[in-house]
Amino acid sequence: MSSSDTLFVSFYTPSFEEPARELMADMEKFGLNYDIVRIEAKDGPKYPKEWRRNVMRKGEFTLVEMHKFKDIPRIVWLDADARVVKMPTLLLETDAEMAWYTNKRGGLMGGTVLFANTPRIRYLVRRWRDRIKEQGYNHKTPSQAALAHIVRDQKRLALPKTYCCLAHHGETPADYPGVVIWHRRWGR
């Protein structure tokens, strides 16, 4: 498979425009296909609930992208505050149906998730979307918890931490040797 077989997708709200532009620049730099879309923020209280309301849209957005780009074999969700530091070769060359990083506590990290664009995986993404709606936005990490629930028995490629490296305050990609995709926690 090649980079043309993979589409990187994300959405961002107006408050995330700066990191989203940087992510798009990274996509251009590495010649990666992407569809990164600006959406309006959901009404609601200020962060964290507003952020949670917007994050709850990941399942629906991913499903729409899978249907919109049904001829592309792989869809990779990236959070809008991600930076692609090195060519994400593992995501471009795998034939896995799904891939994500699991932290040392066993939690699915939803900042970088690969989905094969097949009917079976679209069905799981549809269930993810529905699970997000069922559990509501009061959960600390609504989209991650919902996805973890749906895919708990799913075989997948276990991404290394370097593909979903979560930065802490003041850190840069240089603080993480070998990092491929770095997540900044913009606005959090």
TORKOLZA-199013 format. One record per residue (C-alpha): y, z, x. Coordinates in steps of 0.25 Angstrom, whole numbers. Layout:
BEGIN
       y       z       x
       Y       Z       X
...
This chain:
BEGIN
       y       z       x
       0       0       0
      14      -2       4
      28       4       1
      30      -6     -10
      18       0     -17
      26      13     -18
      38      17     -26
      46      30     -23
      53      35     -36
      62      46     -39
      74      49     -48
      87      57     -45
      98      64     -53
     112      62     -49
     112      75     -41
     101      69     -33
     108      56     -30
     110      59     -15
      96      62     -11
      91      51     -20
      99      41     -13
      94      46       0
      80      44      -5
      83      30      -9
      88      28       5
      75      33      11
      68      23       2
      76      12       7
      75      16      21
      59      16      21
      58       4      12
      52      12       0
      52       7     -14
      59      17     -23
      65      19     -37
      74      31     -37
      82      33     -50
      94      41     -54
      92      48     -67
     102      57     -74
      99      72     -73
      93      79     -84
     103      89     -91
     100     103     -89
     104     115     -81
     108     114     -67
      97     114     -56
      86     118     -56
      83     115     -70
      91     102     -70
      83      98     -58
      70     102     -65
      73      93     -77
      75      81     -68
      63      84     -60
      55      84     -73
      58      69     -74
      49      65     -62
      36      63     -70
      43      54     -80
      51      46     -69
      39      44     -60
      31      39     -72
      42      29     -76
      43      24     -62
      27      22     -61
      28      13     -74
      41       6     -69
      35       3     -56
      20       1     -61
      17      -9     -50
      20       0     -38
       7       8     -35
      14      21     -30
      26      29     -35
      31      40     -26
      40      51     -33
      50      56     -23
      60      67     -27
      75      62     -26
      78      71     -15
      67      66      -6
      70      59       7
      60      49      13
      60      52      28
      48      43      33
      41      32      27
      31      39      17
      19      31      21
       9      40      15
      15      37       1
      16      22       4
       1      21       9
      -7      30       0
     -16      25     -11
     -16      39     -17
     -13      40     -32
      -4      52     -30
       2      60     -18
      11      72     -17
      13      84      -8
       7      98     -11
      14     110      -5
       7     121       2
       7     129     -11
       0     118     -18
      12     112     -26
      14      98     -28
      27      93     -22
      33      83     -31
      44      77     -22
      35      66     -17
      23      61     -26
      16      48     -26
      10      42     -38
       0      30     -39
       6      21     -50
      -7      20     -58
     -10      23     -72
     -17      36     -69
      -6      41     -60
       5      37     -71
      -4      45     -81
      -2      57     -71
      13      55     -70
      14      54     -85
       7      67     -86
      16      73     -75
      28      68     -83
      22      75     -96
      19      88     -89
      33      89     -83
      38      88     -98
      28      99    -103
      31     109     -92
      46     108     -93
      57     110     -83
      56     125     -81
      45     123     -71
      50     125     -57
      45     111     -52
      42     103     -65
      38      90     -60
      30      95     -48
      22     105     -57
      20      95     -68
      14      85     -58
       6      95     -51
       0      99     -64
      -4      84     -67
      -9      80     -54
     -16      93     -50
     -30      86     -49
     -25      73     -44
     -30      67     -31
     -18      64     -22
     -13      61      -8
      -8      75      -3
       6      71       3
      10      79      16
      22      88      15
      30      77      23
      30      69      10
      36      79       2
      44      88      11
      53      98       4
      65     102      12
      71     115      12
      86     118      12
      92     112      24
      80     104      30
      80      90      33
      68      80      35
      69      83      50
      64      97      47
      50      91      42
      43      83      53
      36      71      47
      43      72      33
      41      59      25
      48      63      12
      58      75      12
      62      82      -1
      76      89       0
      77      98     -13
      90      91     -16
      99     100     -24
      89     111     -25
